[in-house]
Amino acid sequence: MAIDALDPGEDGTYPHFPRDKDGRPLWSDHQMTDGQPVDGQAPMPRGIRRKPVGRGNVVTIDVTPTGPNGQPINPPDLPPAA
């Protein structure tokens, strides 16, 4: 079973969300850097992506994560790793 990084853990934190060594959420806001490892982890993409699909057509994809209430998700910082 796959684990979604935007699912909170039992303690209300986001244990599977990629973070840097200081506990800050790793976001990639630029398509050119999506998937580039930071501190050994790939950041989560967010924002608007536009993908050419041929014949001059472009598909707009919104990868801004939102919760059940429709609000953008920004996981809280975690304490720095010991």
HTML snippet that shows the backbone in 3Dmol.js (N, CA, C, O; Angstrom):
<script src="https://3Dmol.org/build/3Dmol-min.js"></script>
<div id="view" style="width:600px;height:400px;position:relative"></div>
<script>
const pdb = `
ATOM      1  N   MET A   1       0.841  -1.183   0.000  1.00  0.00           N
ATOM      2  CA  MET A   1       0.000   0.000   0.000  1.00  0.00           C
ATOM      3  C   MET A   1       0.886   1.247   0.000  1.00  0.00           C
ATOM      4  O   MET A   1       1.835   1.342   0.778  1.00  0.00           O
ATOM      5  N   ALA A   2       0.575   2.181  -0.860  1.00  0.00           N
ATOM      6  CA  ALA A   2       1.351   3.424  -0.959  1.00  0.00           C
ATOM      7  C   ALA A   2       1.015   4.357   0.193  1.00  0.00           C
ATOM      8  O   ALA A   2      -0.112   4.386   0.686  1.00  0.00           O
ATOM      9  N   ILE A   3       2.011   5.113   0.606  1.00  0.00           N
ATOM     10  CA  ILE A   3       1.824   6.105   1.664  1.00  0.00           C
ATOM     11  C   ILE A   3       1.842   7.483   1.036  1.00  0.00           C
ATOM     12  O   ILE A   3       2.779   7.819   0.312  1.00  0.00           O
ATOM     13  N   ASP A   4       0.831   8.282   1.297  1.00  0.00           N
ATOM     14  CA  ASP A   4       0.754   9.638   0.765  1.00  0.00           C
ATOM     15  C   ASP A   4       1.467  10.581   1.722  1.00  0.00           C
ATOM     16  O   ASP A   4       1.170  10.599   2.916  1.00  0.00           O
ATOM     17  N   ALA A   5       2.405  11.365   1.202  1.00  0.00           N
ATOM     18  CA  ALA A   5       3.157  12.300   2.036  1.00  0.00           C
ATOM     19  C   ALA A   5       2.270  13.371   2.641  1.00  0.00           C
ATOM     20  O   ALA A   5       2.659  14.016   3.615  1.00  0.00           O
ATOM     21  N   LEU A   6       1.078  13.574   2.080  1.00  0.00           N
ATOM     22  CA  LEU A   6       0.178  14.596   2.615  1.00  0.00           C
ATOM     23  C   LEU A   6      -0.822  14.033   3.621  1.00  0.00           C
ATOM     24  O   LEU A   6      -1.735  14.737   4.053  1.00  0.00           O
ATOM     25  N   ASP A   7      -0.649  12.761   3.995  1.00  0.00           N
ATOM     26  CA  ASP A   7      -1.479  12.193   5.053  1.00  0.00           C
ATOM     27  C   ASP A   7      -0.798  12.421   6.392  1.00  0.00           C
ATOM     28  O   ASP A   7       0.364  12.051   6.561  1.00  0.00           O
ATOM     29  N   PRO A   8      -1.501  13.028   7.354  1.00  0.00           N
ATOM     30  CA  PRO A   8      -0.878  13.216   8.663  1.00  0.00           C
ATOM     31  C   PRO A   8      -0.739  11.890   9.398  1.00  0.00           C
ATOM     32  O   PRO A   8      -1.526  10.965   9.198  1.00  0.00           O
ATOM     33  N   GLY A   9       0.268  11.818  10.246  1.00  0.00           N
ATOM     34  CA  GLY A   9       0.459  10.636  11.077  1.00  0.00           C
ATOM     35  C   GLY A   9      -0.464  10.664  12.274  1.00  0.00           C
ATOM     36  O   GLY A   9      -1.280  11.574  12.423  1.00  0.00           O
ATOM     37  N   GLU A  10      -0.331   9.665  13.123  1.00  0.00           N
ATOM     38  CA  GLU A  10      -1.202   9.556  14.292  1.00  0.00           C
ATOM     39  C   GLU A  10      -1.055  10.738  15.242  1.00  0.00           C
ATOM     40  O   GLU A  10      -1.997  11.083  15.956  1.00  0.00           O
ATOM     41  N   ASP A  11       0.133  11.367  15.255  1.00  0.00           N
ATOM     42  CA  ASP A  11       0.362  12.488  16.168  1.00  0.00           C
ATOM     43  C   ASP A  11       0.048  13.841  15.534  1.00  0.00           C
ATOM     44  O   ASP A  11       0.319  14.884  16.130  1.00  0.00           O
ATOM     45  N   GLY A  12      -0.530  13.827  14.310  1.00  0.00           N
ATOM     46  CA  GLY A  12      -0.907  15.076  13.652  1.00  0.00           C
ATOM     47  C   GLY A  12       0.201  15.717  12.841  1.00  0.00           C
ATOM     48  O   GLY A  12      -0.019  16.752  12.213  1.00  0.00           O
ATOM     49  N   THR A  13       1.396  15.122  12.840  1.00  0.00           N
ATOM     50  CA  THR A  13       2.477  15.647  12.003  1.00  0.00           C
ATOM     51  C   THR A  13       2.427  14.942  10.651  1.00  0.00           C
ATOM     52  O   THR A  13       1.580  14.078  10.428  1.00  0.00           O
ATOM     53  N   TYR A  14       3.309  15.300   9.780  1.00  0.00           N
ATOM     54  CA  TYR A  14       3.370  14.688   8.455  1.00  0.00           C
ATOM     55  C   TYR A  14       4.691  13.911   8.362  1.00  0.00           C
ATOM     56  O   TYR A  14       5.662  14.414   7.796  1.00  0.00           O
ATOM     57  N   PRO A  15       4.734  12.697   8.911  1.00  0.00           N
ATOM     58  CA  PRO A  15       5.997  11.973   9.028  1.00  0.00           C
ATOM     59  C   PRO A  15       6.613  11.560   7.699  1.00  0.00           C
ATOM     60  O   PRO A  15       7.815  11.301   7.641  1.00  0.00           O
ATOM     61  N   HIS A  16       5.830  11.492   6.637  1.00  0.00           N
ATOM     62  CA  HIS A  16       6.358  11.034   5.352  1.00  0.00           C
ATOM     63  C   HIS A  16       6.651  12.175   4.394  1.00  0.00           C
ATOM     64  O   HIS A  16       7.077  11.943   3.263  1.00  0.00           O
ATOM     65  N   PHE A  17       6.424  13.419   4.841  1.00  0.00           N
ATOM     66  CA  PHE A  17       6.653  14.564   3.966  1.00  0.00           C
ATOM     67  C   PHE A  17       8.150  14.839   3.889  1.00  0.00           C
ATOM     68  O   PHE A  17       8.811  14.903   4.926  1.00  0.00           O
ATOM     69  N   PRO A  18       8.706  15.005   2.684  1.00  0.00           N
ATOM     70  CA  PRO A  18      10.141  15.288   2.566  1.00  0.00           C
ATOM     71  C   PRO A  18      10.510  16.580   3.281  1.00  0.00           C
ATOM     72  O   PRO A  18       9.828  17.595   3.138  1.00  0.00           O
ATOM     73  N   ARG A  19      11.594  16.536   4.051  1.00  0.00           N
ATOM     74  CA  ARG A  19      12.052  17.698   4.804  1.00  0.00           C
ATOM     75  C   ARG A  19      13.564  17.811   4.719  1.00  0.00           C
ATOM     76  O   ARG A  19      14.271  16.831   4.481  1.00  0.00           O
ATOM     77  N   ASP A  20      14.042  19.033   4.919  1.00  0.00           N
ATOM     78  CA  ASP A  20      15.492  19.196   4.981  1.00  0.00           C
ATOM     79  C   ASP A  20      15.967  18.818   6.381  1.00  0.00           C
ATOM     80  O   ASP A  20      15.156  18.477   7.243  1.00  0.00           O
ATOM     81  N   LYS A  21      17.271  18.877   6.608  1.00  0.00           N
ATOM     82  CA  LYS A  21      17.824  18.433   7.895  1.00  0.00           C
ATOM     83  C   LYS A  21      17.363  19.282   9.068  1.00  0.00           C
ATOM     84  O   LYS A  21      17.488  18.859  10.217  1.00  0.00           O
ATOM     85  N   ASP A  22      16.828  20.483   8.800  1.00  0.00           N
ATOM     86  CA  ASP A  22      16.328  21.346   9.872  1.00  0.00           C
ATOM     87  C   ASP A  22      14.829  21.192  10.100  1.00  0.00           C
ATOM     88  O   ASP A  22      14.242  21.933  10.890  1.00  0.00           O
ATOM     89  N   GLY A  23      14.204  20.231   9.411  1.00  0.00           N
ATOM     90  CA  GLY A  23      12.787  19.973   9.618  1.00  0.00           C
ATOM     91  C   GLY A  23      11.854  20.816   8.777  1.00  0.00           C
ATOM     92  O   GLY A  23      10.636  20.733   8.935  1.00  0.00           O
ATOM     93  N   ARG A  24      12.410  21.643   7.869  1.00  0.00           N
ATOM     94  CA  ARG A  24      11.553  22.480   7.029  1.00  0.00           C
ATOM     95  C   ARG A  24      10.983  21.649   5.874  1.00  0.00           C
ATOM     96  O   ARG A  24      11.697  20.823   5.306  1.00  0.00           O
ATOM     97  N   PRO A  25       9.700  21.856   5.516  1.00  0.00           N
ATOM     98  CA  PRO A  25       9.119  21.131   4.387  1.00  0.00           C
ATOM     99  C   PRO A  25       9.895  21.424   3.100  1.00  0.00           C
ATOM    100  O   PRO A  25      10.287  22.562   2.840  1.00  0.00           O
ATOM    101  N   LEU A  26      10.103  20.393   2.317  1.00  0.00           N
ATOM    102  CA  LEU A  26      10.784  20.547   1.036  1.00  0.00           C
ATOM    103  C   LEU A  26       9.744  20.701  -0.069  1.00  0.00           C
ATOM    104  O   LEU A  26       9.071  19.740  -0.440  1.00  0.00           O
ATOM    105  N   TRP A  27       9.624  21.896  -0.579  1.00  0.00           N
ATOM    106  CA  TRP A  27       8.731  22.178  -1.696  1.00  0.00           C
ATOM    107  C   TRP A  27       9.571  22.494  -2.916  1.00  0.00           C
ATOM    108  O   TRP A  27      10.647  23.082  -2.808  1.00  0.00           O
ATOM    109  N   SER A  28       9.080  22.107  -4.061  1.00  0.00           N
ATOM    110  CA  SER A  28       9.679  22.543  -5.315  1.00  0.00           C
ATOM    111  C   SER A  28       8.631  23.396  -6.018  1.00  0.00           C
ATOM    112  O   SER A  28       7.584  22.893  -6.427  1.00  0.00           O
ATOM    113  N   ASP A  29       8.912  24.667  -6.154  1.00  0.00           N
ATOM    114  CA  ASP A  29       7.969  25.577  -6.800  1.00  0.00           C
ATOM    115  C   ASP A  29       8.319  25.828  -8.257  1.00  0.00           C
ATOM    116  O   ASP A  29       7.680  26.649  -8.915  1.00  0.00           O
ATOM    117  N   HIS A  30       9.312  25.140  -8.758  1.00  0.00           N
ATOM    118  CA  HIS A  30       9.756  25.351 -10.131  1.00  0.00           C
ATOM    119  C   HIS A  30       9.838  24.009 -10.839  1.00  0.00           C
ATOM    120  O   HIS A  30      10.450  23.064 -10.341  1.00  0.00           O
ATOM    121  N   GLN A  31       9.219  23.940 -11.996  1.00  0.00           N
ATOM    122  CA  GLN A  31       9.194  22.692 -12.749  1.00  0.00           C
ATOM    123  C   GLN A  31      10.609  22.204 -13.059  1.00  0.00           C
ATOM    124  O   GLN A  31      10.847  20.998 -13.121  1.00  0.00           O
ATOM    125  N   MET A  32      11.539  23.121 -13.251  1.00  0.00           N
ATOM    126  CA  MET A  32      12.902  22.731 -13.609  1.00  0.00           C
ATOM    127  C   MET A  32      13.614  22.021 -12.455  1.00  0.00           C
ATOM    128  O   MET A  32      14.574  21.287 -12.689  1.00  0.00           O
ATOM    129  N   THR A  33      13.157  22.228 -11.205  1.00  0.00           N
ATOM    130  CA  THR A  33      13.828  21.603 -10.065  1.00  0.00           C
ATOM    131  C   THR A  33      13.002  20.482  -9.446  1.00  0.00           C
ATOM    132  O   THR A  33      13.430  19.888  -8.456  1.00  0.00           O
ATOM    133  N   ASP A  34      11.840  20.177  -9.995  1.00  0.00           N
ATOM    134  CA  ASP A  34      11.042  19.074  -9.459  1.00  0.00           C
ATOM    135  C   ASP A  34      11.873  17.801  -9.459  1.00  0.00           C
ATOM    136  O   ASP A  34      12.492  17.447 -10.462  1.00  0.00           O
ATOM    137  N   GLY A  35      11.877  17.132  -8.340  1.00  0.00           N
ATOM    138  CA  GLY A  35      12.568  15.856  -8.256  1.00  0.00           C
ATOM    139  C   GLY A  35      14.058  15.959  -7.975  1.00  0.00           C
ATOM    140  O   GLY A  35      14.713  14.931  -7.802  1.00  0.00           O
ATOM    141  N   GLN A  36      14.617  17.164  -7.921  1.00  0.00           N
ATOM    142  CA  GLN A  36      16.035  17.313  -7.604  1.00  0.00           C
ATOM    143  C   GLN A  36      16.228  17.077  -6.113  1.00  0.00           C
ATOM    144  O   GLN A  36      15.621  17.775  -5.300  1.00  0.00           O
ATOM    145  N   PRO A  37      17.055  16.114  -5.736  1.00  0.00           N
ATOM    146  CA  PRO A  37      17.218  15.814  -4.308  1.00  0.00           C
ATOM    147  C   PRO A  37      17.792  16.988  -3.517  1.00  0.00           C
ATOM    148  O   PRO A  37      18.688  17.694  -3.982  1.00  0.00           O
ATOM    149  N   VAL A  38      17.260  17.178  -2.323  1.00  0.00           N
ATOM    150  CA  VAL A  38      17.768  18.148  -1.355  1.00  0.00           C
ATOM    151  C   VAL A  38      18.004  17.354  -0.085  1.00  0.00           C
ATOM    152  O   VAL A  38      17.084  16.711   0.421  1.00  0.00           O
ATOM    153  N   ASP A  39      19.214  17.387   0.436  1.00  0.00           N
ATOM    154  CA  ASP A  39      19.555  16.574   1.604  1.00  0.00           C
ATOM    155  C   ASP A  39      19.159  15.115   1.379  1.00  0.00           C
ATOM    156  O   ASP A  39      18.730  14.434   2.310  1.00  0.00           O
ATOM    157  N   GLY A  40      19.303  14.646   0.157  1.00  0.00           N
ATOM    158  CA  GLY A  40      19.031  13.246  -0.151  1.00  0.00           C
ATOM    159  C   GLY A  40      17.575  12.898  -0.370  1.00  0.00           C
ATOM    160  O   GLY A  40      17.251  11.725  -0.557  1.00  0.00           O
ATOM    161  N   GLN A  41      16.674  13.890  -0.352  1.00  0.00           N
ATOM    162  CA  GLN A  41      15.261  13.612  -0.570  1.00  0.00           C
ATOM    163  C   GLN A  41      14.721  14.480  -1.694  1.00  0.00           C
ATOM    164  O   GLN A  41      15.141  15.624  -1.865  1.00  0.00           O
ATOM    165  N   ALA A  42      13.788  13.928  -2.460  1.00  0.00           N
ATOM    166  CA  ALA A  42      13.161  14.693  -3.529  1.00  0.00           C
ATOM    167  C   ALA A  42      12.043  15.543  -2.956  1.00  0.00           C
ATOM    168  O   ALA A  42      11.212  15.024  -2.212  1.00  0.00           O
ATOM    169  N   PRO A  43      11.990  16.845  -3.276  1.00  0.00           N
ATOM    170  CA  PRO A  43      10.940  17.704  -2.743  1.00  0.00           C
ATOM    171  C   PRO A  43       9.587  17.421  -3.392  1.00  0.00           C
ATOM    172  O   PRO A  43       9.504  16.841  -4.474  1.00  0.00           O
ATOM    173  N   MET A  44       8.540  17.845  -2.705  1.00  0.00           N
ATOM    174  CA  MET A  44       7.187  17.725  -3.237  1.00  0.00           C
ATOM    175  C   MET A  44       6.936  18.892  -4.186  1.00  0.00           C
ATOM    176  O   MET A  44       7.174  20.042  -3.816  1.00  0.00           O
ATOM    177  N   PRO A  45       6.460  18.623  -5.399  1.00  0.00           N
ATOM    178  CA  PRO A  45       6.136  19.729  -6.294  1.00  0.00           C
ATOM    179  C   PRO A  45       4.864  20.436  -5.845  1.00  0.00           C
ATOM    180  O   PRO A  45       4.000  19.831  -5.210  1.00  0.00           O
ATOM    181  N   ARG A  46       4.755  21.701  -6.175  1.00  0.00           N
ATOM    182  CA  ARG A  46       3.507  22.424  -5.957  1.00  0.00           C
ATOM    183  C   ARG A  46       3.462  23.573  -6.941  1.00  0.00           C
ATOM    184  O   ARG A  46       4.486  23.983  -7.488  1.00  0.00           O
ATOM    185  N   GLY A  47       2.270  24.086  -7.161  1.00  0.00           N
ATOM    186  CA  GLY A  47       2.092  25.192  -8.081  1.00  0.00           C
ATOM    187  C   GLY A  47       1.482  24.737  -9.404  1.00  0.00           C
ATOM    188  O   GLY A  47       0.996  23.612  -9.526  1.00  0.00           O
ATOM    189  N   ILE A  48       1.515  25.612 -10.372  1.00  0.00           N
ATOM    190  CA  ILE A  48       0.908  25.352 -11.674  1.00  0.00           C
ATOM    191  C   ILE A  48       1.969  24.831 -12.641  1.00  0.00           C
ATOM    192  O   ILE A  48       3.061  25.390 -12.735  1.00  0.00           O
ATOM    193  N   ARG A  49       1.639  23.758 -13.358  1.00  0.00           N
ATOM    194  CA  ARG A  49       2.508  23.216 -14.395  1.00  0.00           C
ATOM    195  C   ARG A  49       1.749  23.275 -15.707  1.00  0.00           C
ATOM    196  O   ARG A  49       0.543  23.033 -15.749  1.00  0.00           O
ATOM    197  N   ARG A  50       2.449  23.592 -16.760  1.00  0.00           N
ATOM    198  CA  ARG A  50       1.843  23.609 -18.096  1.00  0.00           C
ATOM    199  C   ARG A  50       2.586  22.617 -18.966  1.00  0.00           C
ATOM    200  O   ARG A  50       3.803  22.699 -19.130  1.00  0.00           O
ATOM    201  N   LYS A  51       1.834  21.678 -19.521  1.00  0.00           N
ATOM    202  CA  LYS A  51       2.443  20.604 -20.297  1.00  0.00           C
ATOM    203  C   LYS A  51       1.941  20.640 -21.737  1.00  0.00           C
ATOM    204  O   LYS A  51       0.738  20.529 -21.975  1.00  0.00           O
ATOM    205  N   PRO A  52       2.869  20.798 -22.717  1.00  0.00           N
ATOM    206  CA  PRO A  52       2.447  20.750 -24.119  1.00  0.00           C
ATOM    207  C   PRO A  52       1.964  19.341 -24.468  1.00  0.00           C
ATOM    208  O   PRO A  52       2.600  18.351 -24.106  1.00  0.00           O
ATOM    209  N   VAL A  53       0.845  19.262 -25.169  1.00  0.00           N
ATOM    210  CA  VAL A  53       0.292  17.956 -25.539  1.00  0.00           C
ATOM    211  C   VAL A  53       0.159  17.797 -27.048  1.00  0.00           C
ATOM    212  O   VAL A  53      -0.514  16.879 -27.518  1.00  0.00           O
ATOM    213  N   GLY A  54       0.792  18.678 -27.805  1.00  0.00           N
ATOM    214  CA  GLY A  54       0.765  18.559 -29.256  1.00  0.00           C
ATOM    215  C   GLY A  54      -0.190  19.532 -29.915  1.00  0.00           C
ATOM    216  O   GLY A  54      -1.152  20.005 -29.310  1.00  0.00           O
ATOM    217  N   ARG A  55       0.105  19.815 -31.172  1.00  0.00           N
ATOM    218  CA  ARG A  55      -0.714  20.725 -31.984  1.00  0.00           C
ATOM    219  C   ARG A  55      -0.900  22.089 -31.329  1.00  0.00           C
ATOM    220  O   ARG A  55      -1.922  22.746 -31.532  1.00  0.00           O
ATOM    221  N   GLY A  56       0.074  22.508 -30.555  1.00  0.00           N
ATOM    222  CA  GLY A  56      -0.001  23.813 -29.920  1.00  0.00           C
ATOM    223  C   GLY A  56      -0.878  23.870 -28.681  1.00  0.00           C
ATOM    224  O   GLY A  56      -1.035  24.932 -28.078  1.00  0.00           O
ATOM    225  N   ASN A  57      -1.451  22.737 -28.297  1.00  0.00           N
ATOM    226  CA  ASN A  57      -2.305  22.701 -27.111  1.00  0.00           C
ATOM    227  C   ASN A  57      -1.461  22.526 -25.854  1.00  0.00           C
ATOM    228  O   ASN A  57      -0.422  21.866 -25.876  1.00  0.00           O
ATOM    229  N   VAL A  58      -1.919  23.122 -24.768  1.00  0.00           N
ATOM    230  CA  VAL A  58      -1.228  23.027 -23.489  1.00  0.00           C
ATOM    231  C   VAL A  58      -2.237  22.638 -22.415  1.00  0.00           C
ATOM    232  O   VAL A  58      -3.337  23.186 -22.352  1.00  0.00           O
ATOM    233  N   VAL A  59      -1.846  21.686 -21.573  1.00  0.00           N
ATOM    234  CA  VAL A  59      -2.674  21.282 -20.447  1.00  0.00           C
ATOM    235  C   VAL A  59      -2.129  21.960 -19.202  1.00  0.00           C
ATOM    236  O   VAL A  59      -0.923  21.923 -18.958  1.00  0.00           O
ATOM    237  N   THR A  60      -2.987  22.571 -18.421  1.00  0.00           N
ATOM    238  CA  THR A  60      -2.584  23.193 -17.164  1.00  0.00           C
ATOM    239  C   THR A  60      -2.894  22.231 -16.035  1.00  0.00           C
ATOM    240  O   THR A  60      -4.018  21.746 -15.906  1.00  0.00           O
ATOM    241  N   ILE A  61      -1.875  21.957 -15.207  1.00  0.00           N
ATOM    242  CA  ILE A  61      -2.019  21.035 -14.089  1.00  0.00           C
ATOM    243  C   ILE A  61      -1.695  21.794 -12.809  1.00  0.00           C
ATOM    244  O   ILE A  61      -0.607  22.353 -12.671  1.00  0.00           O
ATOM    245  N   ASP A  62      -2.635  21.814 -11.880  1.00  0.00           N
ATOM    246  CA  ASP A  62      -2.407  22.476 -10.598  1.00  0.00           C
ATOM    247  C   ASP A  62      -1.998  21.419  -9.584  1.00  0.00           C
ATOM    248  O   ASP A  62      -2.807  20.571  -9.209  1.00  0.00           O
ATOM    249  N   VAL A  63      -0.745  21.465  -9.139  1.00  0.00           N
ATOM    250  CA  VAL A  63      -0.256  20.498  -8.165  1.00  0.00           C
ATOM    251  C   VAL A  63      -0.083  21.137  -6.790  1.00  0.00           C
ATOM    252  O   VAL A  63       0.790  20.748  -6.015  1.00  0.00           O
ATOM    253  N   THR A  64      -0.928  22.122  -6.503  1.00  0.00           N
ATOM    254  CA  THR A  64      -0.927  22.712  -5.176  1.00  0.00           C
ATOM    255  C   THR A  64      -1.677  21.764  -4.248  1.00  0.00           C
ATOM    256  O   THR A  64      -2.874  21.551  -4.437  1.00  0.00           O
ATOM    257  N   PRO A  65      -1.004  21.188  -3.247  1.00  0.00           N
ATOM    258  CA  PRO A  65      -1.715  20.254  -2.362  1.00  0.00           C
ATOM    259  C   PRO A  65      -2.714  20.984  -1.486  1.00  0.00           C
ATOM    260  O   PRO A  65      -2.421  22.044  -0.933  1.00  0.00           O
ATOM    261  N   THR A  66      -3.897  20.403  -1.367  1.00  0.00           N
ATOM    262  CA  THR A  66      -4.935  20.985  -0.515  1.00  0.00           C
ATOM    263  C   THR A  66      -5.507  19.903   0.385  1.00  0.00           C
ATOM    264  O   THR A  66      -5.487  18.720   0.046  1.00  0.00           O
ATOM    265  N   GLY A  67      -6.013  20.320   1.522  1.00  0.00           N
ATOM    266  CA  GLY A  67      -6.638  19.405   2.464  1.00  0.00           C
ATOM    267  C   GLY A  67      -8.108  19.230   2.153  1.00  0.00           C
ATOM    268  O   GLY A  67      -8.604  19.780   1.170  1.00  0.00           O
ATOM    269  N   PRO A  68      -8.821  18.461   2.988  1.00  0.00           N
ATOM    270  CA  PRO A  68     -10.246  18.206   2.763  1.00  0.00           C
ATOM    271  C   PRO A  68     -11.088  19.481   2.742  1.00  0.00           C
ATOM    272  O   PRO A  68     -12.155  19.510   2.130  1.00  0.00           O
ATOM    273  N   ASN A  69     -10.606  20.541   3.414  1.00  0.00           N
ATOM    274  CA  ASN A  69     -11.352  21.794   3.442  1.00  0.00           C
ATOM    275  C   ASN A  69     -11.014  22.700   2.261  1.00  0.00           C
ATOM    276  O   ASN A  69     -11.524  23.816   2.164  1.00  0.00           O
ATOM    277  N   GLY A  70     -10.145  22.212   1.355  1.00  0.00           N
ATOM    278  CA  GLY A  70      -9.789  22.991   0.177  1.00  0.00           C
ATOM    279  C   GLY A  70      -8.670  23.987   0.402  1.00  0.00           C
ATOM    280  O   GLY A  70      -8.254  24.663  -0.539  1.00  0.00           O
ATOM    281  N   GLN A  71      -8.170  24.097   1.629  1.00  0.00           N
ATOM    282  CA  GLN A  71      -7.086  25.029   1.934  1.00  0.00           C
ATOM    283  C   GLN A  71      -5.742  24.409   1.569  1.00  0.00           C
ATOM    284  O   GLN A  71      -5.564  23.200   1.714  1.00  0.00           O
ATOM    285  N   PRO A  72      -4.785  25.223   1.093  1.00  0.00           N
ATOM    286  CA  PRO A  72      -3.458  24.682   0.779  1.00  0.00           C
ATOM    287  C   PRO A  72      -2.809  24.070   2.016  1.00  0.00           C
ATOM    288  O   PRO A  72      -2.944  24.581   3.128  1.00  0.00           O
ATOM    289  N   ILE A  73      -2.108  22.973   1.795  1.00  0.00           N
ATOM    290  CA  ILE A  73      -1.414  22.294   2.879  1.00  0.00           C
ATOM    291  C   ILE A  73       0.033  22.785   2.906  1.00  0.00           C
ATOM    292  O   ILE A  73       0.714  22.816   1.881  1.00  0.00           O
ATOM    293  N   ASN A  74       0.475  23.157   4.068  1.00  0.00           N
ATOM    294  CA  ASN A  74       1.876  23.495   4.284  1.00  0.00           C
ATOM    295  C   ASN A  74       2.269  22.850   5.607  1.00  0.00           C
ATOM    296  O   ASN A  74       2.080  23.446   6.667  1.00  0.00           O
ATOM    297  N   PRO A  75       2.813  21.637   5.554  1.00  0.00           N
ATOM    298  CA  PRO A  75       3.127  20.944   6.806  1.00  0.00           C
ATOM    299  C   PRO A  75       3.994  21.793   7.709  1.00  0.00           C
ATOM    300  O   PRO A  75       4.871  22.507   7.223  1.00  0.00           O
ATOM    301  N   PRO A  76       3.771  21.733   9.012  1.00  0.00           N
ATOM    302  CA  PRO A  76       4.577  22.504   9.941  1.00  0.00           C
ATOM    303  C   PRO A  76       5.999  21.994   9.998  1.00  0.00           C
ATOM    304  O   PRO A  76       6.273  20.835   9.686  1.00  0.00           O
ATOM    305  N   ASP A  77       6.898  22.869  10.399  1.00  0.00           N
ATOM    306  CA  ASP A  77       8.282  22.450  10.591  1.00  0.00           C
ATOM    307  C   ASP A  77       8.349  21.451  11.734  1.00  0.00           C
ATOM    308  O   ASP A  77       7.566  21.507  12.682  1.00  0.00           O
ATOM    309  N   LEU A  78       9.285  20.552  11.623  1.00  0.00           N
ATOM    310  CA  LEU A  78       9.553  19.601  12.689  1.00  0.00           C
ATOM    311  C   LEU A  78      10.812  20.023  13.418  1.00  0.00           C
ATOM    312  O   LEU A  78      11.607  20.786  12.869  1.00  0.00           O
ATOM    313  N   PRO A  79      11.018  19.551  14.639  1.00  0.00           N
ATOM    314  CA  PRO A  79      12.271  19.886  15.327  1.00  0.00           C
ATOM    315  C   PRO A  79      13.459  19.358  14.513  1.00  0.00           C
ATOM    316  O   PRO A  79      13.334  18.325  13.854  1.00  0.00           O
ATOM    317  N   PRO A  80      14.594  20.038  14.545  1.00  0.00           N
ATOM    318  CA  PRO A  80      15.769  19.542  13.807  1.00  0.00           C
ATOM    319  C   PRO A  80      16.130  18.128  14.247  1.00  0.00           C
ATOM    320  O   PRO A  80      15.953  17.756  15.408  1.00  0.00           O
ATOM    321  N   ALA A  81      16.635  17.356  13.305  1.00  0.00           N
ATOM    322  CA  ALA A  81      17.045  15.990  13.618  1.00  0.00           C
ATOM    323  C   ALA A  81      18.208  16.036  14.612  1.00  0.00           C
ATOM    324  O   ALA A  81      19.077  16.904  14.531  1.00  0.00           O
ATOM    325  N   ALA A  82      18.206  15.108  15.525  1.00  0.00           N
ATOM    326  CA  ALA A  82      19.245  15.076  16.559  1.00  0.00           C
ATOM    327  C   ALA A  82      20.562  14.597  15.973  1.00  0.00           C
ATOM    328  O   ALA A  82      21.559  14.502  16.690  1.00  0.00           O
TER     329      ALA A  82
END
`;
const viewer = $3Dmol.createViewer("view");
viewer.addModel(pdb, "pdb");
viewer.setStyle({}, {cartoon: {color: "spectrum"}});
viewer.zoomTo();
viewer.render();
</script>
